[in-house]
Amino acid sequence: MSTSSGGNRPERGQRGAGRSSGAARVRPALGRPRPVTSAEPERDVHDPNGVRLQKVLATAGLGSRRACEDLISAGRVTVDGICVRELGVRVDPTTAVVHVDGMRIQLDTTLITIALNKPLGVVSTMHDPEGRPSLAEFVADREERLFHVGRLDAETEGLLLLTNDGELANRLAHPSHQVPKTYLAHVEGRVASNVGNKMLHGIMLEDGIAKVDRYHIVDSTPQAALIEIVLHEGRNRIVRRLFEEVGHPVSRLVRTQIGPIRLGDLRTGTTRVLSQPEVGSLMSQVGM
């Protein structure tokens, strides 16, 4: 007599017992809590021998001490990457890395960065053995030993930065950070519509291909044009050489911006000290 298939069906508690161990479904035991990985404790940035954070921020020019306390309480301040909300935290201004709203704050009040509108005919050096006008005469009243960031040839006018912050100067000058620079070039002749496309895609010069990041015709006539270009190249006389290669010699060249810092209405031959937000934006530009 045939046996019903239901007679060989395993009991409910035995179902699946005939499967291989690799295929068996393993269920966690009831009532046994799963292990929880505890979060890494937050680092303590408090330095008992330091200065109160709100005082450090106020000294750096972020506002009154009360205003700086509000910044801390709102969670807008980080110290060495840790958000600080307690008003009693002390830090060492010489070593702490402080950001407000993501912007690095320069805490060392002995460091300074200056913008200069370099005049025509001035060489980009602090002293010229040939006796030509140099940068030193524009900062003769400063006690700090200043370094110029990058260069402008004697025939080029406009924005030049000077600082006694060696790390900032090195980073701004290093090509790996690709700090953009903006120029206004007065060029000769009617500029063809394809010149911009050539510059954006690259032009072969004697020392390799060079290209601009942005190209914009501000004004043009049949005899000349005013063109704004942005590039991060730092090679010698790169802007003049680019325009000469496309048949439009530069008659006047002015640098109007370095990274986030603009020349603005700074008069020729004058200087101004960069504000804390401006310095912070420069530091952010180069990963400080």
C-alpha positions in Angstrom: 0.0 0.0 0.0 1.3 3.4 -0.9 2.1 5.7 1.9 0.7 9.2 1.8 3.4 11.9 1.2 2.1 13.8 4.2 3.2 10.9 6.4 6.9 11.7 5.8 6.5 15.4 6.3 8.7 16.5 9.2 7.1 18.0 12.2 7.0 21.8 12.4 9.9 21.9 14.8 12.0 19.6 12.5 11.4 21.4 9.2 14.6 22.0 7.3 16.5 19.5 9.4 17.4 17.6 6.2 19.1 20.6 4.6 22.9 21.0 4.6 24.3 23.0 7.5 25.6 25.6 5.0 22.1 26.4 3.9 20.4 26.4 7.3 19.0 29.7 8.4 20.5 30.8 11.7 18.2 32.8 13.9 19.5 34.9 16.8 18.5 33.6 20.2 15.6 35.5 21.7 16.4 37.8 24.5 20.1 38.0 23.8 21.1 41.7 22.9 23.4 42.2 20.0 26.8 43.7 20.9 26.9 47.5 20.3 30.1 49.1 19.2 30.7 52.2 21.3 31.6 55.4 19.5 35.2 56.6 19.9 35.2 59.2 22.7 35.7 62.7 21.5 39.2 64.2 22.0 39.5 66.8 24.8 40.9 70.0 23.3 40.9 71.8 26.6 44.4 73.1 27.6 44.3 74.1 31.3 47.3 76.4 30.7 45.8 78.0 27.6 43.6 81.1 27.0 39.8 81.1 27.0 38.6 80.4 23.5 36.3 83.4 23.4 39.2 85.7 24.3 41.3 84.1 21.6 38.6 84.7 19.0 38.0 88.3 20.1 41.8 89.0 19.9 41.8 87.6 16.4 39.2 90.2 15.4 36.0 88.0 15.4 34.1 90.6 17.4 33.5 91.3 21.1 34.1 88.6 23.7 30.3 88.3 24.1 29.8 87.9 20.4 32.5 85.2 20.3 30.7 83.4 23.2 27.6 83.3 21.1 29.6 81.8 18.2 30.8 79.0 20.6 27.4 78.3 22.1 25.9 78.0 18.6 28.3 75.3 17.7 30.0 77.4 15.0 33.6 77.0 16.3 35.8 74.0 16.0 39.2 73.4 17.6 41.5 70.9 16.0 38.5 69.5 14.2 36.3 69.2 17.3 33.2 71.3 17.8 33.4 73.2 21.0 30.2 74.5 22.7 31.5 75.0 26.3 32.6 78.6 27.2 35.2 77.4 29.7 37.5 75.7 27.1 41.0 77.1 27.0 43.4 76.7 24.0 47.0 77.4 23.1 46.8 80.1 20.4 50.2 79.1 19.0 49.2 75.5 18.3 45.4 75.3 18.1 43.7 75.1 14.7 40.5 77.0 14.9 37.7 77.3 12.4 34.6 79.4 12.5 31.8 78.4 10.1 34.4 76.3 8.3 36.8 79.2 7.8 40.3 78.9 9.3 41.1 81.7 11.8 44.6 83.1 12.0 45.3 83.3 15.7 48.9 84.5 15.6 48.6 88.3 15.8 52.2 88.7 14.8 51.4 87.4 11.3 50.2 89.8 8.7 49.3 89.7 5.0 49.2 92.9 2.9 47.7 93.7 -0.6 49.7 96.1 -2.8 48.6 97.7 -6.0 52.0 97.5 -7.7 52.7 100.4 -10.1 54.2 100.1 -13.6 58.0 99.9 -13.6 58.4 98.4 -10.1 60.3 95.1 -9.9 58.9 92.3 -7.8 61.8 92.1 -5.3 62.5 93.7 -1.9 65.8 95.1 -3.1 67.1 95.6 -6.6 70.9 95.7 -7.1 70.4 97.8 -10.3 68.7 100.5 -8.3 65.2 100.1 -9.9 62.1 100.9 -7.9 61.3 97.8 -5.7 58.6 96.6 -3.3 60.5 97.7 -0.2 59.6 101.4 -0.7 55.9 100.6 -0.3 56.2 98.8 3.0 59.1 100.9 4.5 57.0 101.7 7.5 56.4 98.1 8.4 58.5 96.4 11.1 57.8 92.9 9.9 60.1 91.1 7.5 57.7 90.6 4.5 57.9 88.2 1.6 56.1 88.8 -1.7 53.9 86.0 -2.9 54.6 85.3 -6.6 55.8 87.9 -9.0 54.7 90.5 -11.5 57.1 91.7 -14.2 58.0 95.3 -14.2 55.6 96.1 -17.0 52.6 94.5 -15.3 50.6 96.4 -12.7 48.1 95.3 -10.1 47.6 93.0 -7.1 50.6 91.6 -5.3 50.5 90.0 -1.8 53.2 90.4 0.8 53.2 88.4 4.1 55.4 87.3 7.0 53.5 84.0 7.2 56.0 81.6 5.6 53.7 78.6 5.3 50.9 80.7 3.7 53.4 82.2 1.2 54.8 78.8 0.3 51.4 77.3 -0.2 50.1 80.2 -2.3 53.1 80.0 -4.6 53.1 76.2 -4.9 51.6 75.0 -8.2 49.9 72.0 -6.6 47.3 74.3 -5.0 46.4 75.9 -8.3 45.5 79.3 -6.9 43.6 81.2 -9.7 44.7 84.6 -10.8 42.7 87.1 -12.8 44.1 89.6 -15.3 42.8 92.4 -17.4 44.7 92.5 -20.7 44.6 95.4 -23.1 45.6 93.8 -26.5 46.2 95.2 -29.9 44.0 94.4 -33.0 40.6 93.0 -33.6 40.3 89.7 -31.7 38.8 86.8 -33.7 36.0 84.9 -32.1 38.1 81.6 -32.0 40.9 83.1 -29.9 39.1 82.3 -26.6 38.5 78.7 -27.7 42.2 78.3 -28.4 43.2 79.7 -25.1 40.7 77.5 -23.2 41.9 74.3 -24.9 45.6 75.1 -24.8 48.3 76.8 -26.8 51.7 75.3 -27.4 54.5 77.6 -26.1 58.3 77.0 -26.2 58.1 75.5 -22.6 54.9 73.5 -23.1 51.1 73.8 -23.5 49.4 76.6 -21.6 45.7 77.3 -21.2 43.4 79.6 -19.4 40.6 78.7 -17.0 38.3 81.5 -18.1 38.2 83.9 -21.0 35.9 86.9 -21.3 35.9 89.9 -23.7 35.1 93.0 -21.7 35.2 95.5 -24.5 36.5 95.6 -28.1 37.0 97.9 -31.1 38.5 97.3 -34.5 41.8 98.5 -33.1 42.0 96.8 -29.7 40.3 94.8 -27.0 40.0 94.5 -23.2 40.0 90.9 -22.2 39.7 89.3 -18.7 41.3 85.9 -18.3 41.7 83.6 -15.3 44.5 81.1 -15.0 46.5 79.2 -12.4 49.7 79.0 -14.4 52.7 80.6 -12.8 55.2 80.5 -15.6 57.2 83.7 -16.4 55.2 86.2 -18.5 52.7 83.6 -19.3 49.8 86.0 -20.1 51.9 88.1 -22.5 53.3 85.0 -24.2 49.8 83.5 -24.7 48.5 86.6 -26.4 51.6 87.1 -28.5 51.2 83.5 -29.8 47.7 84.3 -31.1 48.9 87.5 -32.7 47.6 90.1 -30.2 50.5 91.7 -28.3 49.6 93.1 -24.8 49.8 96.8 -24.4 48.8 96.9 -20.8 48.3 94.1 -18.2 46.8 94.4 -14.7 46.3 91.6 -12.2 43.0 92.2 -10.5 42.6 89.1 -8.2 44.5 86.3 -6.5 42.3 83.5 -5.3 39.5 85.2 -3.3 41.4 88.5 -2.8 40.4 91.3 -5.1 42.3 94.5 -6.0 39.1 96.4 -5.7 39.5 100.2 -5.5 43.0 100.1 -4.0 44.9 103.0 -5.5 48.1 102.4 -7.4 51.2 102.4 -5.1 49.1 101.9 -1.9 48.7 99.0 0.4 46.1 97.6 2.8 46.2 94.9 5.5 43.9 92.0 4.7 41.0 91.4 7.1 40.7 88.2 9.2 38.0 86.8 6.8 40.2 87.5 3.8 43.2 85.8 5.4 40.9 82.9 6.4 39.6 82.5 2.8 43.2 82.5 1.5 44.2 79.8 4.1 41.1 77.7 3.0 42.1 78.1 -0.6 45.4 76.3 0.1 44.2 73.7 2.5 45.3 75.3 5.8 
